[in-house]
Amino acid sequence: MDLVEVIPNRLHMLRFPIGQAYLWQDGEALTLIDAGYAGQADAVEEAIRSLGLLPERLERIVLTHCHGDHFGGAGELAARHGARIMAHRLDAPVIRGEQPVPEPVLLDWEVPLYTHALDVVPEAPPTPVDQELEDGDALGFGDGAYVVHAPGHTDGSIGIHLPHHGVLFAGDCIAAVGPLMLGVFNVDRARAVESFHRLAALSPSTACFGHGDPLTADTAAALAKAAADTPAQA
């Protein structure tokens, strides 16, 4: 796993072999945005300690959606350190294992990518959700972080906006693997495009994605252009 500084003393990206999570610091208090796939808890703890921080200060894990490469490691970390797991109400039953993972409506070129992802991402264990979120909910970190419901990738996908810091966590609604683009494997592409526009309209100075490097320069303009260039049908 790679640890990448995004904002000094505030934000780091934890890049796993597949996907990534983000660590936000409010002094010594820590928040994870997503948690990687199952089996990554030790690597996350090692990354936190390498920054001179304590995993015991992990207060919350906010999950952007119900795919195993994003929530698989959350339960183990929460059990070790008492962190609260938070996810949107519509994805919480999937994370808990009460409902199946929703099947995406794949474009032709996404089919081999999706098949590969199913082969390499470990199955995520049922994971407790301590707080079910709604659009606009305050999250208790980052000087005013709040939930932006961004359905389409999954019904309960969310973005997380920190307006005081100009930071947006877009989950898998937006991807930065190659050109900035709509994320793949959506259950409803038209709604995902609408969510792309909603997130882009927040005009952040820093945007963090579930896949691909964070965007830290000309961010608002790049997001606006990519959203405008994305058709609802493909």
Order of alpha helices (4+ residues) and beta strands (2+ residues): beta-beta-beta-beta-alpha-beta-alpha-alpha-beta-alpha-alpha-beta-beta-beta-beta-beta-beta-alpha-beta-alpha
